[in-house]
Amino acid sequence: MSRGPLESKHVDTGVTLPGSGPAPGYSRWFVAVAALFVTALITSNIVAVKIVDIGGLVVPAGTVTVFPLSYIFGDILTEVYGYRRARLIIWLGFACNLLAVIAITVTQYLPPAAFWDGQAAYERILGYTPRLLAASFLAYLVGEFANAAVLSRMKLLTQGRWLWTRTIGSTLVGQGLDSLVFVTVAFIGTIAGADLLRTIVTAWLVKSAYEALATPLTYAVVNALKRAEGVDTYDYGVSLSPFRLE
């Protein structure tokens, strides 16, 4: 199948078509994956307040429950629908998460009813500090865009073969940057350098291991979506700029 002067190659039952992905509009499968991505993101930020100890490994609950799922769904979006649609959903996730944070924060400062005794508990569980918010939002954008960009380019380099190399490879880069940015921005100056580095590496390895273990599931979902949609997008010539929305 030849590469033309298109910005990307769209494979639809063996035919090269113009554009970067499926036919105009959004299929129910695309919408479902996008919804799961956004839900995983917002949920992970809520449950992250709980610190868990699993076999001596102390991490935020979101690290071992739902946050890595956002990277899995991000991989699926980029692999099946291409970088441009993944970029759209990454920004959508950012906007939805911002809306959730604003709603939770405004609610925190609304005067509680006289008979309601949960204000302190609400503030402790759902309250945000500006520094942690900045760390979370910045890490999300850096990590997710790096993950999508690496997977997109690796797909071209491997000519669509060896899916596991790009799902794991992109996760190592994306989760590594996510962990580095979040832990550094959130905690530098408050904990010792050695502890800071240990926290970054631990979070990175745990989340990357999660992705590796989920590889069979990723394969199954990707192959099922490609068959159902009749698409397999290659991002030839597509700009990897996070700010070029199309």
Residue, then its C-alpha position, 0 to 999 in steps of 0.5 A: m500500500s503506497r504512501g501518498p502526499l496525505e498527512s496520514k494513511h487510513v487503512d479501511t479494509g485494504v484501501t488507502l483513503p484521504g485523511s487521518g482516520p475513520a470516516p467523518g464523525y465519531s463512531r460509538w466505539f471511539v466515543a466509548v474509548a474516549a469516555l473510558f479514558v476521561t473517566a479513568l483520569i478523573t477517578s484516578n485524581i479522586v482516589a489518589v488521596k488515599i495512600v496504600d501499602i501493598g507488600g511494602l510498596v507505598v503509593p497513591a491508590g490511583t497508581v495501582t488502581v485506575f490511573p494506568l488505565s488512562y495510558i492504556f486507553g490513550d494507547i488504544l486511541t493513538e493506535v487505532y484512530g491516530y495521533r490527531r484524535a488522541r490529541l483531541i481526547i487528551w485535551l478533552g480529558f484536561a478540560c473535564n478534569l479542570l471542570a471537576v476540580i473547579a466544581i469540587t473547589v467551589t463546593q468546598y467554599l460554599p457554606p455548609a448547612a448547620f446540621w451537616d458535620g462533614q465539612a472537615a472530612y470533605e476538605r481533607i479528602l477532596g481539598y486541593t493545594p495549588r502546588l499539587l494541582a499544578a503538578s498534576f495538570l502539568a504531569y498529565l499533559v507532558g506524560e500523555f502527549a509524550n506517550a501518544a507521540v512516541l507510539s505514533r512514531m514507533k508505529l511508523l518505524t515498525q510499519g505497524r508490527w510488534l504492537w507490544t513494543r510501542t505500547i510498552g515503549s511509549t508507556l516507559v517514556g510517558q509514565g517516566l515523564d509523568s512521574l518525574v514532573f509530578v513528583t518534582v513539582a509537587f515535592i521538591g524542597t519538601i523531601a530529601g533528594a534521594d527520597l525524591l528520586r526513589t519516589i519517582v522511580t517507584a511510581w514509574l516502575v509500578k505504572s509501567a509494570y501495570e501497562a506491561l501486564a495489561t498488554p494481552l488486554t490491549y492487544a485484544v481491544v485494539n484488534a477488536l476495534k480495528r475489525a469493528e471500525g475497519v480502520d488502522t491509522y498511520d500518522y504520516g506527516v502529522s504534526l506532533s505539536p500538542f497545540r495544533l488542534e484539527 
